[in-house]
Amino acid sequence: MNFSGIKVFNDTVEVEYDFSVSPIKEDSSGLSSADQILAGIGRVEREFQTQEEQIDALDQNIGRATNDADHIDNLVAVGSGLLAGLIDIFWVGDFNFERGKAWSNRTVNEFVMKVAKAQGYTGDRLAGAIQFLEKKFPVPSDNIWKSQDAGVSAKSHHLDDLAHHPTPIGLFFSILTQFTKKGYFQNGEGTFLSIDISENGLELIGSDIPSKIFCGTINWFFHLVSDMSGSNKTAGVGMGIPGPILSLLKEIATIPGLSKSGLPKKIKDIFVKERFDLRAELAVCTKLVVRRCPCS
């Protein structure tokens, strides 16, 4: 179809041009150009739909593989597992706690003796080994709770003093004491206390950063060893240090909101009244491993 003689003009210019429109052609399949375009659009839409279905399937797989639990969920899970384990130990099967405790006492006592001899102790009595390590590796926060009316007792101070915990948090507070000259405690009522190091204890504070780190780490470790089997006056039978699990629970109990929930008192009762120290915890954990071992 041709068009000619069309003019466009204004006051100064006049333009005349011709144009034509070609008829729509069909390809070898018999489809016109317009039909081909529509068919192509249909193919693109089908591909988009296929891609969307694949993306939806991937989203579902990602959702199933994603852990949406927060720290509260994780704490509940850990607590549930610990509770189930304790129930299994004390009310299921033939677990003999006294026999396990006797083994752990012997093992810890031998460890204390071995460490003391490695540090120069020449005697053969456990009380002597404990006293040797206590004198060689004192810590500044030891006994500063006395006469403070802090709600800390001789039986509970290893639990209440966070620097007496055999955990990374315990090491942190030991080093923190070196820099702040304060000991850090939480009593059975959940009250968090910072107590100034006594004048005698200041001699155990390092003079510079390297010595502070050294005292806060080396003295901390060997002093904990000296406390594992009780004091030199109650060697082998006195209160030792809390185990890692009870220490962790105590450290969690210092979190605001939990500190006044009654949890600190329950933990203190477990440690003091049930005498659940490192040796008891070791006995329980060892029995758990032995009972679960397929070769046992």
C-alpha positions in Angstrom: 0.0 0.0 0.0 1.5 3.3 -1.1 0.9 6.8 0.1 2.1 9.8 -1.8 1.6 13.5 -2.1 1.5 14.1 1.6 2.8 17.6 2.5 3.9 19.1 5.8 4.6 22.8 5.7 4.8 25.9 7.8 5.3 29.6 6.9 8.8 29.1 5.6 9.3 25.3 4.7 7.2 22.9 2.7 8.0 19.1 2.7 6.4 16.6 0.5 7.2 12.8 0.8 5.9 9.4 -0.2 5.9 6.1 1.9 4.5 2.6 1.7 3.6 -0.2 4.1 4.6 -3.7 3.1 2.0 -6.5 3.7 2.7 -9.0 6.6 4.6 -11.9 5.3 4.2 -15.5 6.4 7.2 -17.8 7.1 7.6 -21.4 5.9 5.5 -22.5 8.9 2.6 -20.5 7.7 2.8 -18.0 10.7 2.7 -14.3 10.1 5.2 -12.0 11.7 2.7 -11.0 14.3 1.9 -14.6 15.2 5.6 -15.3 15.4 6.0 -12.5 17.9 3.1 -13.8 20.0 4.5 -17.3 19.9 7.9 -16.0 21.1 6.2 -14.1 24.0 4.5 -17.3 25.0 7.8 -19.2 25.1 9.4 -16.5 27.2 6.5 -16.5 29.7 6.7 -20.3 30.0 10.4 -20.0 30.7 9.8 -17.4 33.3 7.2 -19.7 35.0 9.7 -22.6 34.9 12.4 -20.4 36.5 10.0 -19.2 39.2 9.0 -22.8 40.1 12.7 -23.7 40.4 13.4 -20.7 42.6 10.4 -21.6 44.9 11.8 -25.2 45.2 15.2 -23.8 46.2 13.7 -21.4 48.7 11.9 -24.4 50.4 15.2 -26.4 50.6 17.0 -23.4 52.0 14.3 -22.9 54.6 14.6 -26.5 55.7 18.4 -26.2 56.0 18.3 -22.9 57.9 18.6 -22.9 61.7 16.2 -20.3 63.0 16.9 -21.0 66.7 18.1 -18.1 68.8 20.3 -18.2 71.9 17.3 -18.9 74.2 16.4 -21.9 72.1 20.0 -23.2 72.3 20.1 -22.8 76.1 16.8 -24.7 76.4 18.2 -27.4 74.2 21.4 -27.7 76.2 19.4 -27.7 79.5 17.0 -30.3 78.2 19.9 -32.6 77.2 21.6 -32.1 80.5 18.4 -32.8 82.5 17.7 -35.9 80.4 21.2 -37.2 81.0 20.9 -36.7 84.7 17.6 -38.4 84.8 19.1 -41.3 82.8 22.0 -41.5 85.2 20.2 -41.4 88.5 16.9 -43.1 87.7 17.6 -45.4 84.8 20.0 -48.3 84.5 22.6 -49.4 87.1 24.7 -46.3 87.5 26.7 -46.4 90.8 27.6 -42.8 91.7 29.7 -43.8 94.8 31.8 -46.1 92.7 32.3 -43.4 90.1 33.1 -40.8 92.7 35.7 -43.0 94.3 37.4 -43.4 90.8 37.3 -39.6 90.2 38.7 -38.8 93.6 41.6 -41.1 93.1 42.2 -39.8 89.6 42.1 -36.1 90.7 44.3 -36.8 93.7 46.9 -38.5 91.5 46.8 -35.6 89.1 47.4 -33.0 91.9 50.4 -35.1 93.1 51.8 -35.4 89.6 51.6 -31.6 88.9 53.1 -30.8 92.3 56.0 -33.1 91.8 56.5 -31.6 88.4 56.8 -28.2 90.0 59.3 -29.4 92.6 57.4 -31.1 95.4 59.4 -33.9 96.9 57.0 -35.3 99.5 54.5 -38.1 99.1 51.4 -36.7 100.9 48.5 -35.2 99.2 48.1 -32.5 101.8 51.7 -31.5 101.4 51.3 -31.3 97.6 48.2 -29.1 97.9 50.0 -26.8 100.4 53.1 -26.6 98.1 51.0 -25.5 95.1 49.0 -23.0 97.2 52.1 -21.3 98.4 53.9 -21.3 95.0 50.9 -20.2 93.0 48.7 -17.9 95.2 46.0 -15.7 93.6 45.0 -12.2 94.8 41.2 -12.9 95.1 41.6 -15.9 97.4 40.0 -15.3 100.8 39.2 -11.6 100.2 35.6 -12.4 100.8 36.2 -13.0 104.5 34.8 -10.3 106.9 32.9 -8.7 104.0 29.4 -9.9 104.9 29.1 -10.8 101.2 27.1 -14.0 101.6 30.1 -16.1 100.6 31.2 -19.0 102.8 34.2 -21.3 103.0 32.3 -24.0 101.3 30.9 -21.9 98.5 33.7 -19.4 97.8 35.2 -21.6 95.0 31.8 -21.4 93.2 31.1 -17.8 94.1 34.5 -16.5 93.1 34.3 -16.4 89.3 38.1 -16.5 89.1 38.0 -20.0 90.6 36.1 -21.4 87.6 38.0 -23.8 85.3 36.5 -22.1 82.2 37.5 -19.3 79.8 35.2 -17.0 81.9 37.2 -17.9 85.0 40.5 -17.1 83.2 39.0 -13.8 82.0 38.1 -12.7 85.6 41.5 -13.8 86.8 43.2 -11.6 84.3 40.6 -8.8 84.9 41.6 -8.9 88.6 45.2 -8.2 87.6 44.1 -5.0 85.9 41.4 -3.7 88.2 42.7 -5.0 91.6 39.3 -6.3 92.4 37.9 -9.8 92.9 34.5 -10.7 91.3 31.9 -12.8 93.1 28.2 -13.7 92.9 26.7 -15.0 96.1 23.8 -17.4 96.4 21.2 -14.6 96.4 22.4 -13.6 92.9 24.2 -10.4 94.0 27.2 -9.6 91.9 30.1 -8.2 94.0 33.4 -6.6 93.2 35.7 -6.7 96.3 38.9 -4.7 96.5 42.1 -6.8 96.8 43.6 -6.7 100.3 46.9 -5.1 100.9 48.7 -8.4 101.1 47.0 -9.5 97.9 48.4 -6.5 96.0 51.8 -8.2 96.0 50.3 -10.8 93.7 49.4 -8.2 91.1 51.7 -7.9 88.1 53.7 -4.6 87.6 53.2 -4.4 83.8 51.0 -5.9 81.2 53.1 -9.0 80.5 53.5 -9.8 84.2 49.7 -9.3 84.7 48.9 -11.7 81.9 51.4 -14.2 83.3 50.1 -14.0 86.9 46.5 -14.0 85.8 47.1 -17.2 83.6 49.9 -19.3 85.1 49.1 -18.7 88.8 45.4 -19.2 88.0 45.9 -22.6 86.5 48.2 -24.1 89.1 46.1 -22.6 91.9 43.0 -24.3 90.5 45.0 -27.6 90.6 45.8 -27.0 94.2 42.1 -26.6 95.0 40.8 -29.6 93.0 41.2 -32.0 96.0 40.1 -29.6 98.7 42.4 -27.6 101.0 45.5 -29.0 102.6 43.5 -29.4 105.9 40.8 -31.4 104.2 42.9 -33.0 101.4 41.0 -35.5 99.4 37.7 -35.0 101.1 37.1 -31.2 101.3 35.2 -29.1 98.8 37.1 -28.7 95.5 36.4 -26.4 92.6 33.2 -26.5 90.5 33.4 -28.5 87.3 33.0 -26.8 83.9 29.3 -27.5 83.6 28.3 -26.1 87.0 30.7 -23.2 86.4 29.0 -22.5 83.1 25.6 -22.6 84.8 26.9 -20.2 87.5 28.2 -17.8 84.9 24.9 -17.9 83.0 23.2 -17.1 86.4 25.1 -13.7 86.5 23.1 -12.5 83.5 20.6 -9.7 84.5 17.2 -11.3 84.7 18.5 -14.7 85.7 20.5 -13.4 88.6 17.3 -12.8 90.6 15.4 -15.8 89.4 16.5 -18.2 92.1 19.0 -19.9 89.8 22.1 -18.8 91.8 20.6 -20.3 95.0 19.8 -23.6 93.3 23.3 -23.9 91.8 24.8 -23.1 95.3 22.7 -25.8 96.9 23.9 -28.3 94.3 27.5 -27.4 94.9 27.4 -27.1 98.7 24.7 -29.4 99.9 25.1 -32.1 97.2 28.9 -31.6 97.1 28.7 -31.6 93.3 32.3 -30.3 92.6 34.7 -31.1 89.8 35.2 -34.7 91.0 31.5 -35.4 91.1 31.0 -33.9 87.7 33.9 -36.0 86.4 32.4 -39.1 87.8 29.0 -38.4 86.2 30.5 -37.5 82.8 32.8 -40.5 82.8 30.0 -42.9 83.5 28.0 -41.3 80.7 30.8 -42.0 78.2 31.4 -45.5 79.5 27.7 -46.5 79.3 27.4 -45.1 75.8 30.5 -46.7 74.5 29.7 -49.7 72.3 32.8 -51.5 73.5 31.7 -51.3 77.2 
